[in-house]
Amino acid sequence: MKNRLSSIIGLLAALTAGAYAQVPPTTSGGFAVPQPGHEFSFPRDHGAHPEFKLEWWYLTGHLYAKDGRRFGYQATFFRNAAPDKSTDIYLAHMTLTDVKTGGFHEQERLNRAGWDAGSAADKLDVHNGPWSLRMTNVATNRMELHGGVRAEARFALKLEPAKPLVIFGDNGVSRKGAEPTAASYYLTFPRLRTEGTLTLNEETFAVTGETWMDHEISSSQLGANQVGWDWAGIQFTDGREIMFYRLRLRDGSADAASSLTWVDSASRTKKSSFKWEVLTRWKSPSTGADYPVRVRITTTDPATQKETVFILEPLAQNQELAGRLGGIPYWEGACRVLAADGRVIGSAYLELTGYAKDLKL
């Protein structure tokens, strides 16, 4: 029995080693590919990774004024290397959703690396024009975000983790498709305590709330037959979260690399199978894209081992970014999370890409 067990363990180890060996160190263009077993080092890995083609720091959050007025916001900084590696291109998106009025404000910035845009390689320090995200205390991972939307809105926020960093994926690599290069390093602060000021149309609010932050590092985010994705960062009132992405194929089905991962109160992760159902769609009057903005997700709760159902319901229908500079229209919206009986059990941001046209990264 002992010899048989040793043989099985040896075979599994050989197969695992063989699978890892098949991951190329670089893409055909010479950019790095995420490798299994990578040892992360912080604060350095919160910074830029110029050996990879594509990288983003992605914040979505829910803010509340003292009078109860609610807002949603997005702040995203993209770094994209030129094919010849001669420079980096920086794209940034900012949005603000005013739940009271249903108003949605959005702006993009596009700059080459240099005076107007850049990112540090040894720490989190990225900017695009007057917008910036910086880690101000590496011991506590405290950050400051400065952003806005033209003359309509501006915000200055301080963010600090309420729970430890999560590294999603298997052995440090988050798979996005069958191709060996379709993968990323996926680092997340799933719950950041947030406070600061927000000004909208010259009215200033002191705000508090919670933010979700992703930092993804890759050189090829999609497989050849994938046209886009549906992503959600869900924060439940019980202190847990879900990170979800459904990678869509050309026929509308989900790629096998799609994933739903629970995050418990100690930031430990557990994957679960899921079912995705569209309840309500919204058609954009500007791009014609038909987005599934209200959805039902069925999965297994790892705490109870029972089936659970929840609904993501948008706080405003029109939360579409036009993609005038980046060329990629998509819907990124603040949502409430409802239990099957209609109780509010959390907040979320839902991202829907590839509906106006196939996503190319």
C-alpha positions as CSV (number, residue, x, y, z in Angstrom):
1,M,0.0,0.0,0.0
2,K,2.8,2.4,0.9
3,N,4.6,1.7,-2.4
4,R,1.4,2.2,-4.3
5,L,0.7,5.5,-2.5
6,S,4.3,6.7,-3.2
7,S,3.8,5.9,-6.9
8,I,0.6,7.8,-7.1
9,I,2.1,10.8,-5.4
10,G,5.1,10.6,-7.7
11,L,2.9,10.5,-10.8
12,L,0.8,13.5,-9.7
13,A,4.0,15.4,-9.0
14,A,5.4,14.6,-12.4
15,L,2.1,15.6,-14.1
16,T,2.0,18.8,-12.2
17,A,5.6,19.6,-13.0
18,G,4.9,18.9,-16.6
19,A,1.9,21.1,-16.7
20,Y,3.9,24.0,-15.2
21,A,6.8,23.4,-17.6
22,Q,4.4,24.0,-20.5
23,V,3.8,27.6,-19.3
24,P,6.0,29.7,-21.6
25,P,8.2,32.3,-19.8
26,T,7.2,34.9,-22.5
27,T,4.6,35.5,-25.1
28,S,5.5,35.5,-28.8
29,G,6.0,39.3,-28.5
30,G,8.5,38.8,-25.7
31,F,6.3,39.9,-22.7
32,A,6.4,37.9,-19.5
33,V,3.8,35.3,-18.7
34,P,2.6,34.7,-15.1
35,Q,4.4,31.6,-13.6
36,P,3.0,29.2,-11.0
37,G,4.6,29.5,-7.6
38,H,5.7,33.1,-8.0
39,E,6.8,34.6,-4.7
40,F,5.3,38.0,-4.3
41,S,7.2,40.8,-2.5
42,F,5.5,43.8,-1.1
43,P,5.4,46.8,-1.4
44,R,7.3,46.1,-4.7
45,D,4.5,44.0,-6.3
46,H,1.9,46.7,-5.6
47,G,3.9,48.7,-8.1
48,A,4.3,48.4,-11.9
49,H,5.6,45.4,-13.8
50,P,7.1,46.7,-17.0
51,E,8.0,43.2,-18.2
52,F,4.3,42.4,-18.7
53,K,2.2,43.9,-21.5
54,L,-0.9,44.9,-19.6
55,E,-1.6,46.0,-16.0
56,W,-4.4,47.7,-14.1
57,W,-5.2,49.1,-10.7
58,Y,-9.0,49.0,-10.4
59,L,-11.1,50.5,-7.6
60,T,-14.9,50.4,-7.3
61,G,-16.6,51.7,-4.2
62,H,-19.8,52.7,-2.4
63,L,-19.8,56.0,-0.6
64,Y,-22.3,57.5,1.8
65,A,-22.8,61.1,3.0
66,K,-23.9,61.9,6.6
67,D,-27.5,62.5,5.4
68,G,-27.6,59.1,3.8
69,R,-27.1,60.2,0.2
70,R,-25.4,57.4,-1.7
71,F,-22.8,57.4,-4.5
72,G,-20.9,54.8,-6.4
73,Y,-17.4,55.4,-7.9
74,Q,-14.9,53.8,-10.2
75,A,-11.2,54.8,-10.5
76,T,-9.1,52.7,-12.9
77,F,-5.5,53.2,-14.0
78,F,-4.3,51.1,-17.0
79,R,-0.7,50.6,-18.1
80,N,-0.3,49.1,-21.6
81,A,3.1,48.5,-23.2
82,A,3.6,49.4,-26.9
83,P,4.2,46.3,-29.0
84,D,7.8,47.3,-29.6
85,K,8.3,48.0,-25.9
86,S,9.4,51.6,-26.7
87,T,7.0,53.2,-24.2
88,D,4.0,52.6,-22.0
89,I,0.5,54.0,-22.8
90,Y,-1.6,55.0,-19.8
91,L,-5.4,55.0,-19.9
92,A,-7.5,56.0,-16.9
93,H,-11.2,55.9,-16.2
94,M,-13.2,57.8,-13.6
95,T,-16.9,57.5,-12.9
96,L,-19.4,58.7,-10.3
97,T,-23.0,57.4,-9.9
98,D,-25.4,59.7,-8.1
99,V,-28.0,57.2,-6.8
100,K,-30.4,60.0,-5.7
101,T,-30.8,61.4,-9.3
102,G,-29.6,58.4,-11.3
103,G,-27.0,60.6,-12.8
104,F,-23.8,58.9,-14.2
105,H,-20.6,61.0,-14.8
106,E,-17.6,59.5,-16.6
107,Q,-14.3,60.6,-18.1
108,E,-11.2,59.0,-19.6
109,R,-7.6,60.2,-19.9
110,L,-5.0,58.8,-22.3
111,N,-1.3,59.7,-22.1
112,R,2.1,58.3,-23.0
113,A,4.5,57.6,-20.1
114,G,6.2,60.8,-19.1
115,W,5.3,64.0,-17.3
116,D,1.5,63.4,-17.6
117,A,1.4,59.8,-16.7
118,G,3.4,57.0,-15.1
119,S,3.8,54.4,-12.4
120,A,6.6,53.5,-10.0
121,A,8.1,50.0,-10.1
122,D,9.0,49.7,-6.5
123,K,5.7,50.8,-4.8
124,L,2.2,51.7,-5.6
125,D,2.4,55.2,-7.1
126,V,0.5,55.7,-10.4
127,H,-0.9,58.9,-11.9
128,N,-2.6,60.1,-15.1
129,G,-2.9,63.9,-15.3
130,P,-4.3,65.2,-12.0
131,W,-5.6,61.7,-11.0
132,S,-3.4,59.6,-8.7
133,L,-3.3,56.5,-6.5
134,R,-0.5,56.2,-4.0
135,M,0.3,54.0,-1.0
136,T,1.2,56.3,1.8
137,N,1.9,53.8,4.5
138,V,3.4,50.4,3.5
139,A,3.0,49.0,7.0
140,T,-0.8,49.4,7.0
141,N,-1.2,49.5,3.1
142,R,-3.0,52.9,3.5
143,M,-3.6,54.6,0.2
144,E,-4.8,58.0,-1.1
145,L,-6.9,58.4,-4.2
146,H,-7.4,61.7,-6.0
147,G,-9.8,61.7,-9.0
148,G,-12.8,63.3,-10.6
149,V,-14.9,63.9,-13.7
150,R,-14.2,67.1,-15.6
151,A,-15.6,70.1,-13.7
152,E,-18.6,68.1,-12.5
153,A,-17.1,66.0,-9.7
154,R,-13.9,65.5,-7.8
155,F,-13.0,63.3,-4.8
156,A,-10.1,62.8,-2.4
157,L,-10.3,59.5,-0.5
158,K,-8.2,57.7,2.0
159,L,-8.4,53.9,1.9
160,E,-7.1,51.3,4.3
161,P,-7.6,47.5,4.2
162,A,-10.3,46.0,6.6
163,K,-8.9,42.5,5.9
164,P,-5.8,41.0,4.3
165,L,-4.8,41.0,0.7
166,V,-6.1,38.1,-1.5
167,I,-4.1,36.4,-4.2
168,F,-6.6,34.7,-6.5
169,G,-5.9,31.7,-8.7
170,D,-4.2,28.3,-8.4
171,N,-0.6,28.4,-7.2
172,G,-0.7,32.2,-7.7
173,V,-2.0,32.2,-11.3
174,S,-5.5,33.2,-12.3
175,R,-6.4,31.3,-15.5
176,K,-8.4,33.1,-18.1
177,G,-8.5,30.5,-20.9
178,A,-7.0,27.2,-22.2
179,E,-4.0,29.0,-23.9
180,P,-0.9,28.9,-21.6
181,T,-0.5,32.7,-21.9
182,A,-4.2,33.5,-21.0
183,A,-3.5,34.2,-17.3
184,S,-2.8,36.9,-14.8
185,Y,-1.5,37.6,-11.4
186,Y,-4.6,38.7,-9.6
187,L,-4.1,40.7,-6.3
188,T,-7.1,42.1,-4.5
189,F,-8.0,44.1,-1.4
190,P,-11.6,43.0,-1.2
191,R,-12.7,45.5,1.4
192,L,-11.0,48.9,2.0
193,R,-12.4,51.3,4.6
194,T,-12.9,54.5,2.8
195,E,-13.3,58.1,3.9
196,G,-12.8,61.6,2.4
197,T,-14.6,64.3,0.5
198,L,-16.7,64.3,-2.7
199,T,-17.8,67.3,-4.6
200,L,-20.6,67.1,-7.1
201,N,-21.8,70.2,-9.0
202,E,-20.1,72.4,-6.3
203,E,-21.8,70.6,-3.4
204,T,-19.3,69.0,-1.1
205,F,-20.0,65.9,1.0
206,A,-18.0,64.2,3.7
207,V,-18.2,60.6,2.8
208,T,-17.4,57.1,4.2
209,G,-17.9,53.7,2.7
210,E,-16.1,50.7,1.3
211,T,-14.0,50.0,-1.8
212,W,-12.9,46.9,-3.7
213,M,-9.4,47.1,-5.3
214,D,-8.0,44.8,-8.0
215,H,-4.4,44.8,-9.3
216,E,-4.1,42.5,-12.3
217,I,-0.8,41.8,-14.1
218,S,-0.8,40.0,-17.4
219,S,0.3,39.9,-21.1
220,S,-2.7,38.1,-22.5
221,Q,-6.1,38.4,-20.7
222,L,-8.4,36.5,-23.2
223,G,-8.4,33.3,-25.2
224,A,-8.8,33.3,-28.9
225,N,-12.5,32.4,-28.9
226,Q,-13.5,34.8,-26.0
227,V,-15.3,38.0,-26.8
228,G,-15.7,39.6,-23.4
229,W,-16.5,39.0,-19.7
230,D,-19.0,39.6,-17.0
231,W,-17.3,40.4,-13.7
232,A,-18.5,41.2,-10.2
233,G,-16.9,42.2,-6.9
234,I,-19.5,41.5,-4.2
235,Q,-19.3,42.7,-0.6
236,F,-21.8,41.0,1.7
237,T,-23.0,42.6,5.0
238,D,-21.7,39.5,6.9
239,G,-18.1,40.5,6.1
240,R,-17.5,38.0,3.3
241,E,-17.0,38.7,-0.4
242,I,-17.3,37.0,-3.8
243,M,-15.1,37.6,-6.8
244,F,-16.8,36.4,-9.9
245,Y,-16.0,36.4,-13.6
246,R,-17.8,34.7,-16.5
247,L,-15.7,34.6,-19.7
248,R,-18.0,34.6,-22.7
249,L,-17.4,32.7,-25.9
250,R,-18.6,33.7,-29.3
251,D,-21.7,31.4,-29.0
252,G,-22.7,33.1,-25.7
253,S,-21.7,30.3,-23.5
254,A,-19.2,30.5,-20.6
255,D,-15.5,29.4,-21.0
256,A,-14.4,26.7,-18.6
257,A,-12.0,29.1,-17.0
258,S,-14.9,31.2,-15.6
259,S,-14.8,31.4,-11.8
260,L,-16.7,32.2,-8.6
261,T,-14.6,32.5,-5.5
262,W,-15.8,33.2,-1.9
263,V,-13.6,35.2,0.4
264,D,-14.2,34.6,4.1
265,S,-13.7,37.0,7.0
266,A,-10.0,36.0,7.2
267,S,-9.5,36.4,3.4
268,R,-9.3,32.7,2.9
269,T,-10.8,31.6,-0.5
270,K,-13.0,28.9,-1.7
271,K,-14.2,28.2,-5.3
272,S,-17.8,27.2,-6.0
273,S,-19.7,26.3,-9.1
274,F,-22.4,28.8,-10.2
275,K,-25.4,29.4,-12.5
276,W,-25.9,32.8,-14.2
277,E,-29.4,34.0,-15.2
278,V,-30.2,37.3,-16.9
279,L,-33.3,39.0,-15.4
280,T,-33.3,42.5,-17.0
281,R,-31.4,44.0,-20.0
282,W,-30.7,47.6,-20.8
283,K,-29.9,48.8,-24.3
284,S,-27.6,51.7,-24.6
285,P,-29.0,54.6,-26.7
286,S,-25.4,55.7,-27.7
287,T,-23.7,52.4,-28.6
288,G,-26.6,50.1,-29.1
289,A,-25.1,47.5,-26.8
290,D,-27.6,45.3,-25.0
291,Y,-26.4,44.7,-21.4
292,P,-27.6,42.2,-18.8
293,V,-27.8,44.7,-16.0
294,R,-29.9,42.7,-13.5
295,V,-28.8,39.1,-12.9
296,R,-29.4,36.2,-10.6
297,I,-26.5,34.0,-9.5
298,T,-27.0,30.6,-7.9
299,T,-24.1,29.0,-6.1
300,T,-23.1,27.0,-3.0
301,D,-22.4,28.8,0.3
302,P,-19.2,27.2,1.7
303,A,-20.2,28.2,5.2
304,T,-23.4,26.1,5.1
305,Q,-22.8,23.8,2.1
306,K,-26.3,24.8,0.9
307,E,-27.5,26.4,-2.3
308,T,-27.8,30.1,-2.1
309,V,-29.4,32.6,-4.6
310,F,-28.8,36.3,-4.8
311,I,-29.6,39.1,-7.3
312,L,-27.4,41.9,-8.5
313,E,-29.7,44.9,-9.1
314,P,-28.3,48.2,-10.6
315,L,-28.6,51.4,-8.6
316,A,-28.9,53.2,-12.0
317,Q,-29.6,51.7,-15.4
318,N,-27.2,53.9,-17.5
319,Q,-23.7,53.3,-16.1
320,E,-22.0,52.8,-19.5
321,L,-18.6,54.2,-20.3
322,A,-18.5,55.3,-23.9
323,G,-14.8,54.3,-24.5
324,R,-14.1,57.4,-26.7
325,L,-10.4,57.3,-26.0
326,G,-9.7,53.7,-25.2
327,G,-12.0,52.4,-27.9
328,I,-13.8,49.9,-25.6
329,P,-17.3,50.8,-24.5
330,Y,-18.5,48.8,-21.4
331,W,-20.9,48.9,-18.5
332,E,-19.5,49.3,-15.0
333,G,-22.2,49.8,-12.4
334,A,-22.9,50.1,-8.7
335,C,-25.5,47.5,-7.6
336,R,-27.3,46.4,-4.5
337,V,-27.2,42.7,-3.7
338,L,-30.6,41.1,-2.8
339,A,-31.4,37.7,-1.2
340,A,-34.0,35.5,-2.9
341,D,-36.6,37.0,-0.6
342,G,-35.7,40.6,-1.5
343,R,-33.6,41.5,1.5
344,V,-30.6,43.7,0.9
345,I,-27.6,41.6,1.9
346,G,-24.7,43.6,0.3
347,S,-23.3,45.9,-2.3
348,A,-21.5,45.1,-5.6
349,Y,-20.0,46.4,-8.8
350,L,-20.9,44.6,-12.0
351,E,-18.7,44.9,-15.1
352,L,-20.0,43.9,-18.5
353,T,-17.5,44.0,-21.5
354,G,-17.7,42.9,-25.1
355,Y,-21.3,43.8,-25.7
356,A,-20.8,46.8,-27.9
357,K,-18.0,44.9,-29.8
358,D,-15.6,42.1,-29.2
359,L,-13.1,42.9,-26.5
360,K,-9.5,43.0,-27.8
361,L,-6.7,43.3,-25.2
